[in-house]
Amino acid sequence: MDYGLIGKLEKAKRYAEDRTRFRFNKFELTFHGDNNEHNVSFNAGDFSCDCEFFITHKRCGHTMALEILLKGMIPEAVQP
Protein backbone atom coordinates (compact mmCIF):
# COMPACT_ATOMS: atom_id res chain seq x y z
CA MET A 1 0.00 0.00 0.00
CA ASP A 2 1.15 3.54 -0.79
CA TYR A 3 2.54 5.36 2.31
CA GLY A 4 0.51 8.45 1.44
CA LEU A 5 -2.64 6.35 1.38
CA ILE A 6 -1.77 4.82 4.77
CA GLY A 7 -1.59 8.32 6.24
CA LYS A 8 -4.93 9.24 4.68
CA LEU A 9 -6.53 6.08 6.09
CA GLU A 10 -5.33 6.93 9.60
CA LYS A 11 -6.64 10.48 9.22
CA ALA A 12 -9.99 9.13 7.97
CA LYS A 13 -10.26 6.90 11.05
CA ARG A 14 -9.64 9.90 13.35
CA TYR A 15 -12.24 11.93 11.46
CA ALA A 16 -14.80 9.13 11.68
CA GLU A 17 -14.42 9.01 15.47
CA ASP A 18 -15.20 12.74 15.83
CA ARG A 19 -18.92 13.13 15.14
CA THR A 20 -18.65 16.92 15.47
CA ARG A 21 -16.87 17.06 12.11
CA PHE A 22 -20.03 15.98 10.29
CA ARG A 23 -23.15 18.04 9.59
CA PHE A 24 -25.79 16.46 7.38
CA ASN A 25 -27.66 18.91 5.17
CA LYS A 26 -29.87 16.48 3.29
CA PHE A 27 -30.28 12.78 2.66
CA GLU A 28 -32.80 10.09 1.75
CA LEU A 29 -32.99 6.54 3.04
CA THR A 30 -35.17 3.48 3.30
CA PHE A 31 -36.03 2.65 6.89
CA HIS A 32 -36.78 -1.03 7.54
CA GLY A 33 -39.56 -0.80 10.15
CA ASP A 34 -41.16 -3.68 12.01
CA ASN A 35 -44.06 -3.88 9.55
CA ASN A 36 -43.03 -2.01 6.41
CA GLU A 37 -40.24 -0.10 4.75
CA HIS A 38 -40.55 3.67 4.88
CA ASN A 39 -38.98 6.41 2.80
CA VAL A 40 -37.42 9.01 5.07
CA SER A 41 -35.70 12.20 3.96
CA PHE A 42 -33.97 15.10 5.66
CA ASN A 43 -33.51 18.50 4.03
CA ALA A 44 -32.45 21.80 5.58
CA GLY A 45 -33.31 20.68 9.10
CA ASP A 46 -36.67 19.08 8.28
CA PHE A 47 -37.52 15.39 8.26
CA SER A 48 -40.15 13.75 6.11
CA CYS A 49 -41.47 10.19 6.36
CA ASP A 50 -44.15 8.41 4.36
CA CYS A 51 -45.67 6.64 7.39
CA GLU A 52 -49.19 7.53 8.52
CA PHE A 53 -48.10 8.71 11.97
CA PHE A 54 -45.69 11.27 10.49
CA ILE A 55 -48.38 12.66 8.21
CA THR A 56 -50.51 13.66 11.21
CA HIS A 57 -47.81 14.41 13.80
CA LYS A 58 -44.82 15.68 11.74
CA ARG A 59 -42.64 13.28 13.76
CA CYS A 60 -42.53 9.49 14.09
CA GLY A 61 -40.48 6.63 15.47
CA HIS A 62 -38.47 6.48 12.25
CA THR A 63 -37.44 10.14 12.33
CA MET A 64 -36.84 10.08 16.09
CA ALA A 65 -34.56 7.04 15.69
CA LEU A 66 -32.53 9.01 13.16
CA GLU A 67 -32.41 12.01 15.51
CA ILE A 68 -30.89 9.73 18.15
CA LEU A 69 -28.50 8.05 15.71
CA LEU A 70 -27.31 11.35 14.20
CA LYS A 71 -27.21 13.41 17.42
CA GLY A 72 -24.73 16.21 16.97
CA MET A 73 -24.65 15.73 13.20
CA ILE A 74 -28.04 17.30 12.42
CA PRO A 75 -29.76 20.31 14.03
CA GLU A 76 -31.73 19.43 17.19
CA ALA A 77 -35.47 19.08 16.60
CA VAL A 78 -37.59 21.80 18.14
CA GLN A 79 -40.28 20.28 20.35
CA PRO A 80 -43.80 21.59 19.55
Beta strands, then each sheet from edge to edge (+ up, - down):
strand 1: 26-32
strand 2: 37-43
strand 3: 46-49
sheet 1: 1+ 2- 3+
end
